[in-house]
Structure formats: structure tokens, C-alpha cells
């Protein structure tokens, strides 16, 4: 182990809820990467399966229980007990790849870098959904706005300085903390060599839709015009295109507009996104599959935006109604 790697101690923090399927593999892969001074902290969110029994087979693992909290709260709970100079948040369905620690500490040896990690990689036998959605990866380290929460390593002092993850968020807490870090001038690096294999990827269309529905739960929380990211901006653009497509349908039935026009409007944003990916990654496989997935991705997010807006308006009307009754 070189001097750069020895300069850091890492606290591996694993949140888990009913993770018996993945827990042992996750711990084994982390153990192979550990150095003297590192520690593993598992925070159980109230598992009812054999997760805690499996963890008991690893006496060096520090196990804590924090039931009924959000994933952000569970991660923060683990961070409060951590002693490492670096906090590595690894999800229980992720396998840390060989060389992970070396790559992470090399990136963070630059004092100007606050956090690092990379997007999830696929397993050896992925489905077409996994390949199309996740197989394209950048080869070189680049600046990032955020890193997925299941493979995120950050300096502990900086994590504490920004008050950790936002515990009020059900999902999207990794994007939110990334935005806060960037707003405060900290740099985040997407380093492909800091690699994990994610076993919990969506493997079918139905799983993909359910996951995206879940991930978009907090889509409008804490959003301001100054921090709208690309996916959010493209979601609004997709929603506008869908509205425009619906608006021209009467003209299609009257024969005034070609039927291809509303279809082109609906497909415009998914196509732009896929072509942008082609430019970014120079990966030309799975183009048709990616168009399907991005159509679903933006569709699910758009429905969630509408549900949030309608729900917010309903709550506002309810408050106004209660206020008017109180004044009578």
C-alpha cells in the first residue's frame, strides 16, 4: 500500500433494510479493500429478515439500528459514529471492485477535491435494460454535480460542514447534497476507477418504471430555478412537448397536420438525450433500447411532477379553505 493510500482512514457506511440477499457479498468485497485504520459501519433500518444474523458473522463490523428513518437519516446516523477521515457510503447491494480504495484515495489526495465516486456498473450477465441504461461509462475522471449515494466517498470534515444528507428527503438525497457541495465551491469527481457493481439495478421494464417512480418521489423538493439540473430541465421540456402534442391532435383528426407531428413531439426529448449520450460516450449500441427507456424515464418523471404540483395545489386549497372557515 502506497503512502497516499495510508494517509487516509476510511469509514465504510452501509445502510440496509432486509438486505440478506446482498449483505455478505457487500461485506466481503469491502473487507478485501480495507487498510489498517479503516472500519465498517452498518446501520440497519429495521430489517425483519436474516440481515442482522449475517452481519453478526463479521465481528469487526459495527452494527447500529435506526428504524423508520429515511435513507438520508440512516446514512447520517452512521456518519455520526464514524472515525475515518473519509466517509464511504456504499449500498448493501453494491460490490466494491478491486482497486477501489487505491483509486478513491488517489483522487482525494488532491486537497481541492471534496468527494468522489462513480456511477454504478453492471454485473457479468446484465439484462438488456441494464446494458442500455448503465453500460456506457466515461473512461477518464471528470467534474460532476453529484455522485450516486451507493458509491459516494467524501471528506468527513466537509460532510459535517454541510450538515450531511437532507433527512427530510425520501429519495434524491445524493443529488441534493451534491448540489449543496457545488454551491459552496467544493469539487466532486466522477472517477470511473472508483468502481462498484450494482446488483440491484432494474432488470425489466416494469422494475425500471417502479424504480424511476420511486427515485422521482422528491423531484420538486428543494428545487429552485438556480439549481435545476439537466434531467429536471429535460423533464420540463418533455412535459411541454407532450402538452403541445396533445394540443395538435384535433388538427390531426381534421387532416390539417400530419399524424407524425405529435409523435415527433413526444419523441423529441428522448431522441435528443440519446444523441447526447452518443456524443458523450461514443457508444452506439442499444440506441433503440435507450429511446424506449428515456421515453419511460421522462414519462414517469413528468407524471410525478404533475402529481406533485396537483397535490401541492390541493394542499394549498385545503389550507385556504380551513383558513376561511376559521375566519367565519
C-alpha positions in Angstrom: 0.0 0.0 0.0 1.5 3.4 -1.0 1.8 6.5 1.1 -1.2 8.2 -0.5 -3.5 5.4 0.5 -2.0 5.2 4.0 -2.7 8.9 4.5 -6.4 8.3 4.9 -8.6 6.2 7.1 -12.0 5.2 5.6 -15.3 4.6 7.4 -17.4 2.4 5.1 -21.0 3.2 5.9 -23.7 0.7 4.7 -27.4 1.4 5.2 -29.5 -1.7 4.9 -33.1 -2.8 5.1 -33.8 -6.5 4.5 -30.6 -7.0 2.6 -30.0 -10.7 3.3 -29.6 -11.4 -0.4 -26.7 -9.0 -0.8 -25.2 -8.4 2.7 -22.4 -11.0 2.8 -21.1 -10.2 -0.7 -21.0 -6.5 0.1 -19.1 -7.0 3.3 -16.7 -9.5 1.7 -15.8 -7.1 -1.1 -15.2 -4.2 1.3 -13.0 -6.3 3.6 -10.7 -7.1 0.6 -10.2 -3.4 0.1 -9.7 -2.3 3.7 -6.5 -1.0 5.2 -5.4 -0.7 8.8 -7.4 2.1 10.5 -10.5 1.5 8.3 -13.8 0.5 9.7 -17.2 -0.9 8.5 -20.4 0.6 9.9 -23.7 -1.0 9.1 -26.9 0.9 10.0 -30.0 -1.4 9.9 -33.2 0.4 9.1 -35.4 -2.2 10.8 -34.8 -5.5 8.9 -37.1 -8.4 9.5 -35.1 -11.0 7.5 -31.7 -12.6 8.4 -29.7 -9.4 7.6 -28.5 -8.8 11.2 -27.7 -12.6 11.7 -25.4 -12.4 8.6 -23.7 -9.2 10.0 -23.2 -11.0 13.3 -20.8 -13.3 11.5 -18.5 -10.4 10.9 -17.4 -9.4 14.5 -15.3 -6.4 13.2 -18.4 -4.8 11.7 -20.1 -2.1 13.9 -23.8 -2.6 13.7 -26.3 0.1 14.7 -30.1 0.2 14.4 -32.0 3.2 13.2 -35.5 2.2 12.2 -38.2 4.2 10.4 -35.7 6.9 9.2 -35.2 7.9 5.5 -32.2 6.6 3.7 -30.6 10.0 4.3 -31.2 9.7 8.0 -29.8 6.2 8.1 -26.6 7.3 6.4 -26.2 10.4 8.6 -26.6 8.1 11.7 -23.7 6.0 10.6 -21.6 9.1 9.8 -22.1 10.4 13.4 -20.3 7.3 14.7 -17.5 7.2 12.1 -13.9 7.9 12.9 -12.3 7.8 9.5 -11.0 10.9 7.7 -13.1 9.8 4.7 -16.7 8.6 4.7 -17.5 6.0 2.1 -21.2 5.4 1.6 -21.7 2.0 0.0 -25.2 0.5 -0.5 -25.6 -3.2 0.6 -26.4 -4.3 -3.0 -23.1 -2.9 -4.3 -19.8 -4.8 -4.7 -16.7 -2.7 -4.3 -14.3 -3.7 -7.1 -10.6 -4.5 -6.7 -8.6 -1.3 -6.6 -11.5 0.8 -5.3 -9.6 2.1 -2.3 -6.5 2.9 -4.2 -8.4 4.8 -6.9 -10.5 6.8 -4.3 -7.6 7.9 -2.2 -5.6 8.9 -5.3 -8.4 11.2 -6.4 -8.8 12.6 -2.8 -5.1 13.2 -2.4 -5.8 16.5 -4.2 -6.8 18.7 -1.4 -9.1 20.6 -3.7 -11.4 17.6 -4.2 -14.2 17.2 -1.6 -15.8 14.0 -2.8 -15.6 11.2 -5.4 -17.2 8.0 -6.7 -18.7 6.9 -9.9 -22.0 5.7 -11.4 -23.0 2.1 -10.9 -21.6 -0.6 -13.2 -23.5 -3.7 -14.3 -22.9 -7.3 -13.3 -21.4 -10.0 -15.6 -24.7 -11.1 -17.1 -26.9 -8.0 -17.3 -30.3 -7.8 -19.0 -30.8 -5.5 -22.0 -32.4 -2.9 -19.7 -29.2 -2.8 -17.6 -26.9 -2.7 -20.6 -28.9 0.0 -22.3 -29.2 2.2 -19.2 -25.8 1.7 -17.5 -23.2 0.2 -19.7 -21.9 3.5 -21.1 -19.2 4.8 -18.8 -16.7 7.6 -19.1 -13.1 6.4 -19.2 -11.5 9.4 -17.5 -12.2 11.3 -14.3 -14.4 14.4 -14.8 -16.0 17.0 -12.6 -19.5 16.1 -11.5 -22.5 17.7 -9.9 -23.3 14.7 -7.8 -22.4 11.0 -7.2 -24.9 8.3 -6.6 -25.3 7.7 -2.9 -24.4 4.0 -3.1 -20.8 4.7 -4.2 -20.0 8.1 -2.6 -16.8 8.9 -0.7 -16.4 12.3 0.9 -14.1 14.0 3.4 -15.7 13.7 6.8 -15.0 17.4 7.8 -16.6 18.6 4.6 -19.6 16.3 5.1 -20.1 17.6 8.6 -19.6 21.2 7.4 -22.6 20.9 5.0 -24.7 19.0 7.7 -24.7 15.7 5.8 -27.7 14.4 3.8 -31.1 16.2 3.9 -33.0 13.8 6.1 -36.4 15.2 5.0 -35.9 13.8 1.5 -37.3 10.3 0.7 -35.1 9.9 -2.4 -32.7 12.0 -4.5 -30.7 12.9 -1.3 -27.5 12.2 -3.2 -28.3 14.8 -5.9 -29.3 17.3 -3.2 -26.1 17.0 -1.2 -24.1 17.2 -4.5 -25.9 20.5 -5.3 -25.0 21.9 -1.9 -21.4 20.9 -2.1 -21.1 22.5 -5.6 -22.9 25.7 -4.4 -20.4 26.1 -1.6 -17.5 25.8 -4.0 -16.5 22.2 -3.3 -15.4 19.9 -6.2 -16.8 16.4 -6.9 -15.1 14.0 -9.2 -16.7 11.2 -11.1 -13.8 8.7 -11.3 -14.6 5.5 -13.2 -11.9 3.6 -11.4 -13.7 4.1 -8.1 -16.0 1.3 -9.3 -18.8 -0.7 -7.8 -21.1 -3.3 -9.4 -24.7 -2.6 -8.5 -26.7 -5.8 -8.1 -29.9 -4.0 -7.5 -30.3 -2.5 -11.0 -33.7 -2.6 -12.6 -33.6 -5.7 -14.8 -37.0 -5.4 -16.5 -39.2 -2.7 -17.9 -41.6 -3.0 -15.0 -38.8 -2.8 -12.5 -37.4 0.2 -14.3 -40.7 2.1 -14.2 -41.1 1.3 -10.5 -37.6 2.4 -9.6 -37.9 5.7 -11.6 -41.2 6.3 -9.9 -39.6 5.9 -6.5 -36.5 7.9 -7.4 -38.6 10.8 -8.6 -40.6 11.0 -5.3 -38.7 14.1 -4.1 -38.3 15.5 -7.5 -39.6 19.0 -6.7 -38.3 19.2 -3.1 -35.7 21.9 -2.6 -35.7 22.7 -6.3 -35.2 26.4 -7.2 -34.6 28.0 -10.6 -30.9 28.2 -9.7 -30.3 24.5 -9.1 -32.4 22.8 -11.9 -30.2 20.0 -13.2 -30.2 18.7 -16.8 -32.6 15.8 -16.1 -35.1 18.1 -14.5 -34.8 20.7 -17.3 -35.3 18.0 -19.9 -38.3 16.6 -17.9 -40.0 20.1 -18.1 -39.1 20.2 -21.8 -40.6 16.7 -22.3 -43.8 17.8 -20.5 -44.1 20.8 -22.7 -43.7 18.7 -25.8 -46.4 16.3 -24.6 -48.8 19.2 -24.0 -48.0 20.5 -27.5 -48.6 17.0 -28.9 -52.0 16.8 -27.2 -52.9 20.3 -28.4 -52.4 19.4 -32.1 -54.3 16.1 -32.0 -57.6 17.8 -33.0 -55.9 19.2 -36.1 -54.6 15.8 -36.9 -58.2 14.4 -36.9 -59.2 17.3 -39.1 -56.4 16.4 -41.6 -54.6 19.7 -41.1 -51.5 18.3 -39.5 -49.5 15.2 -40.4 -50.0 12.4 -37.7 -46.2 12.2 -37.4 -46.1 15.6 -35.8 -47.4 14.7 -32.3 -45.3 11.5 -32.4 -42.2 13.6 -33.2 -43.0 16.0 -30.4 -43.3 13.2 -27.8 -40.1 11.5 -29.0 -38.1 14.8 -29.4 -36.6 14.9 -25.8 -35.8 11.2 -25.6 -34.1 11.4 -29.0 -32.1 14.5 -28.0 -31.0 12.7 -24.8 -29.9 9.6 -26.6 -27.9 11.5 -29.3 -26.3 13.5 -26.5 -25.2 10.2 -24.9 -23.8 9.0 -28.2 -21.7 12.2 -28.3 -20.6 11.8 -24.7 -19.7 8.2 -24.6 -19.2 7.3 -28.3 -21.2 4.1 -27.6 -23.6 3.3 -30.4 -25.1 0.1 -29.1 -28.6 -0.1 -27.6 -29.8 3.2 -29.3 -33.3 1.9 -29.9 -33.5 0.4 -26.4 -32.3 3.7 -24.9 -35.0 5.7 -26.7 -37.6 3.4 -25.1 -36.1 3.7 -21.7 -35.8 7.5 -21.9 -39.4 7.8 -23.1 -40.4 5.9 -20.0 -37.9 7.9 -17.8 -39.3 11.3 -18.8 -42.8 10.0 -18.8 -42.6 8.7 -15.2 -40.9 11.9 -14.1 -43.5 14.1 -15.8 -46.3 12.2 -14.2 -44.6 12.7 -10.8 -44.2 16.4 -11.5 -47.9 16.8 -12.3 -48.8 14.7 -9.2 -46.6 16.9 -7.0 -48.0 20.1 -8.5 -51.6 19.0 -8.3 -51.0 17.7 -4.7 -49.4 20.9 -3.7 -52.3 22.9 -5.2 -54.8 20.6 -3.4 -53.0 21.1 -0.1 -52.9 24.9 -0.7 -56.6 24.9 -1.4 -57.3 22.9 1.7 -55.3 25.4 3.8 -57.1 28.3 2.3 -60.4 26.6 3.0 -59.5 25.9 6.6 -58.4 29.5 7.0 -61.6 30.8 5.5 -63.6 28.6 7.9 -61.6 29.9 10.9 -62.4 33.5 9.9 -66.2 32.9 9.8 
